[in-house]
């Protein structure tokens, strides 16, 4: 099971420098010769082609989402003890549960994240982005991650969740640790540090839910609290706390990474930044190409419910799958010349970055709105912005959540 068709073991390290710098390139050989292969190091079946990834997402009877939020690196006993000291009780939320419960909950919880509802926030988001740009526009240089992208999606995510403004500041500092907890490869010592932060975020999530129960508002979590009161079996207290905890991570880190990736590549292409400033109608499709070309979510996971055949390979019941979205988005069977960054690509929106099927990301309309507004305001205000020459782009050693730590710019 560990052999490729050529008789050589297929090597794959999702924490290595090759994958971090060029995720699609790291799996080019797999896409060409062994699109589904078993990694003994990870104990996962790695899936690299678009069609196979899409099939695993869509077929919820054959593939379970239950492991989607499990730590990719097993936790050391000390880390588990630290989490237990916080009464950490992870439970199923929309992203890691299966039908029919998933579909029932999604139907009830989705309305606040619908595109028409999210569109009502455009003015507030644009005002927020403008204030941040005002703080550095006259300076002539900025780190787009530290000065803009780290904070704005966090604040927007908390606002959409319904968190009161006065709690935004303390809540946003915890979300980065969840990405490392789920997708990283920390040492046993680092796991304890991360577990402590996750535990603190768990407690704060519970406090925020309790506050929203006492002081009703508008947003995703207040909607869930309303459902909880009407049907406490469908949405219980544990679900509310897990919703608050995981939902804000998804709203924050993935959008931060997606926009940082976008700026890196848009500014690297000669003439593209100027073209977007001259014709903002190009920005929505440019956003889709950025999401395809440099996915902010590189992979996702499923478990085979029964023995299945995927990509011509038999996967046993209970086999764990790593669906490498960042590879599927560069599958030449779907995207001609996939290594070329093209803001005019006609089928860019077919990317897998937001998933497909019943687990398609509910936050996609919000992410698209934020990215569009940020690009509209930056190209309008800073038409001469460029990347600082010679900088190196570095990434956290993380198998899925992917974006440069810094994007240094000047104008």
ROTORLO-210123 format. One line per 5 residues: for each residue y, x, z of C-alpha. Coordinates in Angstrom, 3 decimals. Layout:
BEGIN
Y/X/Z | ... .
***
This chain:
BEGIN
0.000/0.000/0.000 | 2.295/2.975/0.450 | 1.784/4.304/-3.060 | 4.020/3.804/-6.055 | 2.569/3.114/-9.470 .
2.902/6.807/-10.242 | 0.739/7.668/-7.231 | 3.575/9.182/-5.175 | 4.821/7.672/-1.912 | 8.178/5.957/-2.301 .
10.690/7.455/0.131 | 13.534/5.400/1.571 | 15.913/6.190/4.425 | 18.525/3.458/5.026 | 20.321/5.700/7.539 .
20.511/8.784/5.312 | 23.574/10.124/3.546 | 22.305/9.273/0.045 | 21.945/5.586/0.899 | 25.216/5.477/2.835 .
27.204/6.956/-0.044 | 25.377/5.247/-2.934 | 23.061/2.443/-1.787 | 22.257/1.247/-5.300 | 21.603/4.767/-6.568 .
19.264/5.504/-3.670 | 16.971/2.735/-4.918 | 17.385/3.249/-8.678 | 13.863/4.668/-9.000 | 12.449/1.741/-7.040 .
14.182/-0.812/-9.271 | 12.762/0.933/-12.326 | 9.207/1.691/-11.223 | 8.241/0.089/-7.891 | 10.602/-2.788/-7.083 .
8.609/-3.845/-4.008 | 7.111/-1.072/-1.885 | 5.973/-0.525/1.672 | 7.906/1.873/3.914 | 5.648/3.188/6.660 .
8.656/4.744/8.424 | 10.360/1.369/8.754 | 7.248/-0.837/8.716 | 9.014/-3.018/6.170 | 8.356/-4.002/2.587 .
11.465/-2.918/0.694 | 12.597/-5.301/-2.070 | 15.046/-3.849/-4.599 | 15.329/-6.159/-7.646 | 17.617/-9.155/-8.010 .
14.982/-11.746/-8.968 | 12.629/-10.821/-6.126 | 15.403/-10.857/-3.539 | 16.569/-14.238/-4.797 | 13.024/-15.619/-4.633 .
12.613/-14.495/-1.022 | 15.921/-16.108/-0.088 | 15.127/-19.393/-1.808 | 11.490/-19.920/-0.814 | 11.895/-20.899/2.828 .
8.277/-22.053/3.055 | 6.869/-18.646/2.218 | 9.542/-16.482/3.882 | 10.936/-17.013/7.383 | 14.419/-15.965/8.498 .
13.350/-15.573/12.124 | 13.762/-11.770/12.255 | 17.205/-11.699/10.619 | 19.025/-10.675/13.813 | 16.324/-8.569/15.475 .
17.291/-4.910/16.052 | 16.017/-2.872/13.115 | 15.389/0.007/15.541 | 13.225/-1.166/18.480 | 15.128/-1.113/21.759 .
14.237/1.440/24.420 | 13.169/0.063/27.852 | 16.466/1.216/29.410 | 18.470/-0.737/26.828 | 16.375/-3.860/27.396 .
16.958/-3.527/31.149 | 20.707/-3.209/30.638 | 20.762/-6.364/28.496 | 18.692/-8.224/31.088 | 21.294/-7.350/33.730 .
23.751/-9.473/31.739 | 21.247/-12.367/31.410 | 21.345/-11.807/27.663 | 19.330/-14.584/26.038 | 19.433/-14.364/22.235 .
18.330/-17.532/20.540 | 18.136/-18.952/17.038 | 21.386/-19.598/15.209 | 21.833/-20.683/11.624 | 21.202/-17.250/10.142 .
17.772/-16.728/11.741 | 16.213/-20.174/11.851 | 14.108/-22.085/9.359 | 13.916/-25.652/8.029 | 13.924/-28.389/9.035 .
16.001/-27.428/12.111 | 18.201/-25.100/10.079 | 19.172/-27.801/7.612 | 19.928/-30.350/10.362 | 22.155/-27.944/12.255 .
23.878/-26.630/9.143 | 24.804/-30.134/8.012 | 26.455/-30.840/11.361 | 28.170/-27.472/11.851 | 29.359/-26.650/8.330 .
32.438/-28.933/7.871 | 35.060/-26.616/9.499 | 34.055/-23.802/7.110 | 34.138/-25.875/3.915 | 36.440/-24.516/1.213 .
38.946/-27.377/1.465 | 39.219/-26.947/5.244 | 39.556/-23.172/5.052 | 42.263/-23.529/2.374 | 44.491/-25.181/4.986 .
44.708/-21.798/6.735 | 46.235/-19.970/3.765 | 49.774/-20.066/5.120 | 48.781/-18.742/8.546 | 46.651/-15.987/7.046 .
49.402/-14.948/4.631 | 51.948/-14.819/7.458 | 49.569/-12.666/9.499 | 48.921/-10.265/6.618 | 52.656/-10.044/5.912 .
53.444/-9.106/9.520 | 50.912/-6.286/9.439 | 52.194/-4.954/6.106 | 55.758/-5.101/7.443 | 54.712/-2.701/10.205 .
53.820/0.121/7.805 | 55.436/-0.653/4.436 | 58.474/1.564/5.038 | 56.331/4.438/6.313 | 55.012/5.456/2.908 .
51.403/5.855/4.030 | 48.724/3.983/5.958 | 45.066/3.910/6.843 | 44.211/0.498/5.464 | 41.307/0.112/7.887 .
43.135/1.049/11.096 | 46.491/-0.448/10.124 | 45.365/-3.714/8.517 | 41.715/-4.457/7.873 | 40.285/-3.842/11.310 .
42.513/-6.384/12.996 | 43.363/-9.148/10.524 | 39.795/-10.445/9.849 | 39.049/-10.337/13.581 | 42.077/-12.462/14.385 .
41.360/-14.878/11.528 | 37.714/-15.194/12.569 | 38.675/-16.023/16.126 | 41.233/-18.558/14.963 | 38.671/-20.254/12.715 .
36.168/-20.271/15.566 | 38.759/-22.095/17.665 | 39.322/-19.338/20.222 | 42.707/-19.764/21.937 | 45.327/-17.230/20.846 .
45.554/-15.666/24.298 | 41.844/-14.703/24.190 | 41.890/-13.136/20.725 | 42.934/-9.671/21.880 | 40.083/-9.058/24.329 .
37.406/-10.740/22.208 | 37.893/-8.737/19.025 | 37.076/-5.366/20.630 | 33.402/-6.196/21.161 | 32.303/-7.261/17.696 .
31.785/-3.771/16.181 | 28.936/-2.990/18.582 | 26.821/-5.894/17.333 | 26.480/-4.317/13.880 | 25.077/-1.119/15.380 .
22.857/-3.135/17.732 | 21.243/-5.049/14.865 | 21.287/-2.589/11.960 | 21.803/0.882/13.384 | 19.546/3.728/14.487 .
21.101/4.776/17.795 | 19.434/7.207/20.186 | 17.920/5.823/23.386 | 21.013/6.974/25.295 | 23.375/5.406/22.769 .
21.323/2.199/22.885 | 22.162/1.813/26.574 | 25.881/2.204/25.830 | 25.669/-0.336/23.007 | 23.582/-2.692/25.153 .
26.308/-2.593/27.794 | 28.938/-3.622/25.245 | 26.668/-6.315/23.804 | 26.068/-7.627/27.315 | 29.795/-7.790/27.994 .
30.345/-9.610/24.690 | 27.559/-12.040/25.624 | 29.278/-12.875/28.898 | 32.675/-13.223/27.279 | 31.183/-15.496/24.604 .
29.900/-17.752/27.360 | 33.317/-17.765/29.035 | 35.014/-18.678/25.763 | 32.601/-21.548/25.149 | 33.160/-22.855/28.689 .
36.901/-22.699/28.147 | 36.673/-24.603/24.877 | 34.590/-27.259/26.626 | 37.420/-27.745/29.113 | 40.230/-27.453/26.573 .
39.103/-29.018/23.265 | 40.640/-27.664/20.089 | 39.966/-27.418/16.373 | 37.558/-25.024/14.709 | 33.938/-24.105/14.243 .
32.941/-23.813/17.913 | 34.874/-26.930/19.032 | 33.004/-28.795/16.280 | 29.706/-27.433/17.642 | 30.691/-28.506/21.175 .
31.315/-31.997/19.840 | 27.841/-32.002/18.247 | 26.408/-30.665/21.519 | 27.827/-33.605/23.435 | 26.433/-36.073/20.915 .
23.032/-34.390/20.508 | 22.367/-31.744/23.208 | 18.862/-31.124/21.887 | 20.143/-30.159/18.439 | 22.847/-27.851/19.813 .
22.278/-26.702/23.382 | 24.318/-24.366/25.594 | 22.349/-21.295/24.561 | 22.982/-22.079/20.908 | 26.725/-22.441/21.546 .
26.905/-19.061/23.234 | 24.887/-17.370/20.498 | 27.059/-19.072/17.869 | 30.211/-17.686/19.408 | 28.714/-14.220/19.699 .
27.137/-13.791/16.268 | 29.574/-15.900/14.274 | 32.569/-13.780/15.178 | 30.733/-10.590/14.232 | 29.988/-12.062/10.808 .
33.582/-13.222/10.354 | 35.057/-9.908/11.413 | 33.042/-6.873/10.431 | 31.728/-8.071/7.082 | 35.190/-9.104/5.833 .
36.745/-5.877/7.095 | 34.100/-3.875/5.238 | 34.299/-5.976/2.077 | 38.055/-5.537/1.792 | 37.915/-1.820/2.609 .
35.288/-1.351/-0.101 | 37.470/-3.321/-2.500 | 40.558/-1.209/-1.857 | 38.614/2.014/-2.227 | 37.367/1.085/-5.695 .
40.385/-0.846/-6.983 | 42.664/2.076/-6.176 | 40.261/4.596/-7.697 | 40.275/2.937/-11.135 | 43.247/3.987/-13.301 .
45.541/1.095/-14.142 | 43.609/-1.554/-12.199 | 45.997/-1.797/-9.240 | 48.956/-2.158/-11.569 | 47.127/-4.796/-13.634 .
46.425/-6.896/-10.524 | 50.064/-6.715/-9.493 | 51.245/-7.767/-12.936 | 48.711/-10.593/-13.206 | 47.513/-11.933/-9.820 .
45.259/-14.422/-11.626 | 42.882/-11.464/-12.116 | 42.391/-11.082/-8.367 | 39.710/-13.752/-7.720 | 37.300/-12.251/-10.249 .
38.201/-8.761/-9.057 | 37.127/-9.873/-5.570 | 33.744/-10.965/-6.936 | 33.255/-7.656/-8.757 | 34.125/-5.763/-5.579 .
31.567/-7.812/-3.649 | 28.966/-7.035/-6.309 | 29.761/-3.392/-6.900 | 30.036/-2.368/-3.243 | 28.342/-4.938/-1.036 .
29.594/-5.239/2.524 | 26.136/-6.508/3.496 | 23.574/-4.146/1.994 | 20.370/-5.823/3.118 | 18.876/-8.776/4.922 .
15.423/-9.559/6.290 | 12.574/-12.029/6.036 | 8.969/-12.361/7.256 | 6.106/-13.496/5.033 | 4.770/-16.714/6.577 .
1.529/-16.320/4.649 | 0.093/-13.818/2.196 | 2.406/-13.794/-0.816 | 2.801/-11.973/-4.107 | 6.333/-10.735/-4.736 .
7.272/-8.542/-7.661 | 3.573/-8.159/-8.467 | 2.819/-6.780/-4.993 | 0.679/-8.554/-2.394 | 2.399/-8.771/0.980 .
0.234/-9.777/3.958 | 1.037/-12.656/6.278 | 3.449/-11.386/8.899 | 4.740/-8.623/6.630 | 8.419/-7.872/7.195 .
10.717/-7.632/4.184 | 13.953/-5.691/3.786 | 15.855/-7.427/0.985 | 18.263/-4.774/-0.298 | 21.148/-6.825/-1.665 .
23.139/-3.711/-2.523 | 20.356/-2.746/-4.921 | 19.886/-6.218/-6.392 | 23.605/-6.373/-7.191 | 23.077/-3.351/-9.457 .
20.038/-4.715/-11.287 | 20.650/-4.154/-14.998 | 18.448/-7.154/-15.781 | 21.296/-9.333/-14.490 | 24.411/-7.147/-14.691 .
24.733/-5.048/-17.889 | 25.858/-1.497/-17.176 | 25.804/-2.230/-13.420 | 27.241/1.145/-12.416 | 30.509/0.364/-14.210 .
33.230/-1.212/-12.039 | 34.728/-3.988/-14.178 | 37.150/-6.548/-12.736 | 36.699/-8.615/-15.915 | 32.879/-8.821/-15.596 .
32.032/-12.403/-16.649 | 29.093/-12.916/-14.296 | 30.351/-10.972/-11.274 | 30.095/-14.078/-9.104 | 26.311/-14.061/-9.456 .
26.125/-11.311/-6.834 | 23.852/-11.738/-3.821 | 26.309/-10.561/-1.166 | 26.646/-14.006/0.400 | 22.964/-14.824/-0.003 .
21.591/-17.753/-1.986 | 19.909/-21.048/-1.282 | 19.993/-22.860/2.046 | 21.077/-19.700/3.877 | 24.065/-19.037/1.624 .
26.831/-17.730/3.907 | 28.958/-20.579/5.219 | 31.830/-18.163/5.761 | 32.042/-17.190/2.082 | 35.107/-19.396/1.336 .
36.970/-17.805/4.241 | 36.064/-14.249/3.202 | 37.147/-14.898/-0.384 | 40.423/-16.433/0.791 | 41.226/-13.489/3.080 .
40.405/-10.896/0.420 | 42.508/-12.692/-2.186 | 45.525/-12.983/0.104 | 45.324/-9.347/1.224 | 45.129/-8.126/-2.377 .
47.915/-10.440/-3.514 | 50.255/-9.233/-0.782 | 49.419/-5.537/-1.113 | 49.756/-5.448/-4.900 | 53.051/-7.364/-4.654 .
54.556/-5.322/-1.835 | 53.093/-1.902/-2.662 | 52.603/-1.721/-6.451 | 52.632/2.072/-6.363 | 49.988/2.457/-3.671 .
47.315/5.090/-4.339 | 44.482/6.795/-2.507 | 45.337/10.000/-0.662 | 43.716/12.716/-2.819 | 40.739/14.643/-1.516 .
39.741/12.300/1.281 | 36.078/11.834/2.175 | 34.764/8.334/2.756 | 32.408/8.144/5.729 | 30.262/5.280/6.983 .
28.578/4.343/10.234 | 24.823/5.093/9.999 | 24.022/1.443/9.529 | 21.393/-0.055/7.221 | 23.335/-3.187/6.306 .
26.975/-3.630/7.352 | 28.698/-1.216/4.991 | 32.309/-0.142/4.636 | 34.336/3.075/4.878 | 35.639/3.974/8.318 .
39.007/4.873/6.815 | 40.891/4.302/3.556 | 43.934/6.571/3.478 | 46.698/5.450/1.135 | 50.238/6.479/0.236 .
53.083/5.195/-1.942 .
***
